[in-house]
Amino acid sequence: MISTAIRVARVGSAAELAAAVLVMLGFPCLMVAALVPSVPAFTVAAAVTYLADHYLHRKGSYLVNRLSKVRAGLSIRFLIRQLLLILLLARLDLSDNLVFYAAVAGFIAFYGLQAPHGALVTLIRNRRRMPVATRNIDLGSRVRIPDAPPRGLLNRSAEKMLHLDLAAMAGVLVSAFLDEAMAGFIGVGVTVVLGCLYVLALVPFVRGSRIPPNAETVLAAMDDWLAEYRPETVLYFSGSKESAYQVNMWLETMEQLDSRPLIILRERVILANLAPTTVPVICVPGGVHLMNLDLSTVRVALYAANVGKNIHLLRVPTMKHVFIGHGDSDKLASVNPFSKVYDEVWTAGRAGRDRYAIADVGVRDDDIVEVGRPQLAPIQTWQGVPEGRMPTVLYAPTWEGWDGNPGNTSIVLAGENIVRSLVTAEPPVRVLYKPHPFTGTVSAEAKAAHQRITALVEKAGAERAADARFAADTAAQSAAKAELARIEARLAQLAGNGKERGDEAEVTRDSLVDVARHEEVARLRAQWNDAYWRSFGSHEHRVITGAEPRLYDCFNVSDAMVSDISSVVSDFIASGKPYAVTDSGELGEEEFKRQNTAVRAAVILSNSAAELGGLLDAVRDPSADPLAEDRGELKRYLLGPDEPTSIEQFNTAVANLTLKAETRNLGQEARIASTEEAELTG
């Protein structure tokens, strides 16, 4: 029942739900206490509402936003509490007392301070908002960017300002309880003085020396940097916070380019969620600002998503535009008709080319280039189950999607059957369950199924831990856990190096990458991954959520995978390991294979998961695997050849397209020169 209430209220925990209930009940209790009247009861109810409200704000509760939408926002809640205090004084027959007039005048004066306070905070934030925000670019040496105001002044500033009424509330309540006015006068005076001081503390930060230069100056400095750096290949991305993974998957590839790379983002929220990289990054929210940037040296622009804001760069004719996508699968998104606006579309292998031909959406075959998938380099090829280790099967279903199609994910109709069959298999196997991070965000049914599967895996894990057949090397696990703690401590130390991150302007100024630190973090993350898998037995079932360990790390410790139609399947094929895909939409094996290229070498599962035995047989005896040869052929079809490497193919494609862009630009210059010459001689 509590979990249902948490879901309905959209809060994150039972404590958050309790705080929300206390806020809801606290204000009616305040009114009752004021009407009775009872100073002690009013004091207790006021304290409860203050504390619960503060807790919800500190947690960033969704409920806080909802209260604002129904005209019960933060300022209103404080105002109601103060009005109820005035009502309490009236009910105590203190309306002719000086403390009553002091409270009324004090609260009016205090609210009068809210306007200049809010105006100053907004002005400071707006003036310190950069037309471009950067990473790994030395913009601070070109323009003067002052330090950000102290974090304490602007962070949750409205909440801090309003909480200054605590002194007045406490003083007036003491006066009401003791029937003397001095405490009330002092409390009201303290509140008004602190409010004035807060406003005055903000004033210096709206002066010229405390704010960054105007947009024209910053953009001119940005153009100076571009002219010096001379970027050649751009990765362009626009999207929501949840889509940041689509650009993050290309960062390592950008770092390995032979040409000078640059990343252009359009939303600040994407910049905030961008993974660490050594590549220069520019975030340009304004379309006009982007179109005015000097990108004349760029010859190739890469697009990871089909979005409307792409038009702001697509309009530039001096560069060639390429759709590279963010995954290669049989989903309709992989053959979006929008793709025909690009000069070229790069696919992993022949399969991508054929998808466009079959879809007939206007993308010409001549404009498709097969470049492999550079991101798949970390995936290790299968050499069979190591001797002495139990086979590991990864269940990595995709999420439910936006359209409610039951064929999107196996988690609702087949997930429990799959996991139950795996955890009860004989001879035994280990199960790793790694759901898609979006699972349950749209469908409550999918979320409930995920919770049941998690409980099933955890229960099977507990039973296996109590089974004498599965002995654990506790000494090795303890050593691995100690290593994990050491690595995590060092990572935390590296993450905390330097001063606390300031606002957008200050971070832009100070965001030059420390290459040595970046490389150390990469080494430590690799060591963390190795220690993580050693920190528990190779027979232990595991539910894996969150960013670490990564999906490809799960691929490498698994001997087989069960999944759904998504890029996960296409990526896993790079390993050459046996895999199964669930026909959740019940198309039938032949039709399912006809519609989905990536499953042609898979064991096809019905929602009952009765066919899982075929997958487990292939893992236990690779020599008798009937699909091994098919998987090899499918891998080449979907992902291209192993040689040259994918990053070599990618760099070659960039170089070839750069040459095409240069040829086009030289041709344009020649035509213009010829036209001018004809006009002069004519």
C-alpha positions, 0 to 999 in steps of 0.5 A: 500500500505504501509503495502504491502511495509513493508511486501515485504521489510520485515521491522517491521514498517512504520518508519523502511520502511522510514529509508530504503528508505532514505538509498536507496535514500541518496547515489544517492543524495550524488553523485549528491551533490558531482558532482554539487558540493554543500557542503550544499546539501552533508552535508544534504544527509550525515546526512540523511544516517548516521541517517537512517543507525543508526536507522536500526541497532538499530532496528536490521532491516532485511534489514541490513542483506540483504544489506550485502548479496548484497555487500552493507554492513556496511563498504562498505556504509561508504567507499562510503560516504568517497569516495564521499567526496573525489569526492566533494573536487575534484569537488571543485578544492581542489585536490591540497589543503592540506586538500584533501591529509589529507582526503585521508591519514586520511581515508586510515589510518582509514581503516587500523585500521579496521583490528586490531580492527576486529581481536581483537573483534573476538579474544576476543569473541572467547576466551570468548566463553565457551565450555559449558554454564550453568545456576544454576550451581556454575561453577565460584567457580571451575574455574576462569572466569573474568568479561566481557569487558565493554559492550560498547566496543563489542556491535555493535563494527563495527558500533561504530568504523566506526562512528568515521569517523564523526569527519573527515567528519564534519571537511573536510566539514567545510574546504570545505565550509569555504575554510580553512584547519584547521578544516579538519586537526583537524577532520581527526586527531580526527578520527584517534586518536579515532580509535587508542584509540578504538583499544588500549582499546581492547588489555588488554582483550586478555591477559591471566588474562582477558580470561576464562581458556581453554576448557580442564580446563572448561570441567574438572570443569564441570565433577567435578560438575557432580560428586558432583551433580550426576544427575539421570534424564536428559531432552535433547533438540536440536532445533531452536530458534522458537522451544524453547517452546518445552523444556520450556513446560517440565521445571515445570515437571523437577522441580517436579521430585523425582530424581535429574534433569539436562537439557542438551541443544545443541544450545546457542540460545535455552539457551537464550530463555529458561524460568526461572527454578531452574533446573541445565542447561548445554548447550553443542554446541560441540558433542565431548564435550558432549560425553566426559562429565561424565554422568555416574550417569544418568539413564534416558534421556528424549527427547522432539524432534526427531532431528539428534543431539539426537544421541550424547546422544543416544549412551550412553548405561548406561542410558535408553532413552525415547521419551516424545515429545512436544504435544500429537495429531493426527499429523503424528509427533506423530508417527514418525518412528524415535521413535523406537530408544528409549528404551521407548516412553511415551504417555499421554494415551491409544490413543498414544499407539493405534496411534503407533499400527495403524501406524506400524512404528516399536515401540513395544507396550511393549515399550510404557508407559502411563504417562498422561500430567503433564503440564495439571495440571493447567487446571481447569475442567468445572463446567458450566458457572458461574451465571451472566456471559456471556459464553466465547468461545475461538478460538485458531486455529493452524498455516498453517504449512510447507506443504501448506495442507489446512487441517492444519488450519481453519484460511484461509477458516473458520476463518472469518465465525467462528468469525463472527458467534460467535460475532453475536450469540444470546444470546450473547457470548464473543470471545477470539481469540488467534492464534498460534504464527507462524500464517502467517510466511509461508503463506501470505494468512494466515497472511491476514486472521489473520489480517481480523479476528483481525479487525473483533473481534476489530470491534465487541468489539467496537460495544459492548462497545457502546451497553447499554446492556453491562454495565462495572464495571469501578471501579473494572476494574480501580482497576484491572488495577492499580494492573496490573501496580503494579505487572508489575512494581515489575516484571520489578524490579525483572528482572532488579535486579543485574548488566546488563547481561554480555557475555556467560562466565560471565552469566555462572559464575553468573547464580545461581538461586535465589530461593526466587526471582524465587518463587516470580516471579511465585506468581506475574505471577499468580496474574498478570493473575488474575488481567488481566482478571478482568481489562476488562469486562467479556463481552468484546471480546479480541484478545490475542497474545504474551506469556501472558496470556498463552493458559491454562489461556485462557482455564480456563476463557473459557466455550468452544473452537473452534480449529484445529487438534493439541495438543491444542485440546488434552490439552483442553479435560482435562477441560471437556468443550465442543469444536469444531474442523474445518474440513478445509480439507473437509474430511467429519464428519465420515472420519474426526473422523476416522482419528483424535481421538481427535475430536470424542467428538467434534462438527465438523465444516465445513468451513461455521461454520454453525454447531456452534449452537450445540456448543453454545447450549451445553454451554448454557444448559450443561444438554442437552449436547449430547457429555458430556459423550463422552468427559469424555470417550475421556479424559480418553482415550487420557490423562489417569486417573485422579488418580494417578495424572500425575506427580505421574505417570511420577515419577513412570515411571522414577523410573521404568526405572531407575531400568531397567537401574541399572539392565542392568548396574549391569548385564554388570558389572557381565558379564565383571567380569565373563569374566575377571575371566575366562581369569585369571583362563584359 
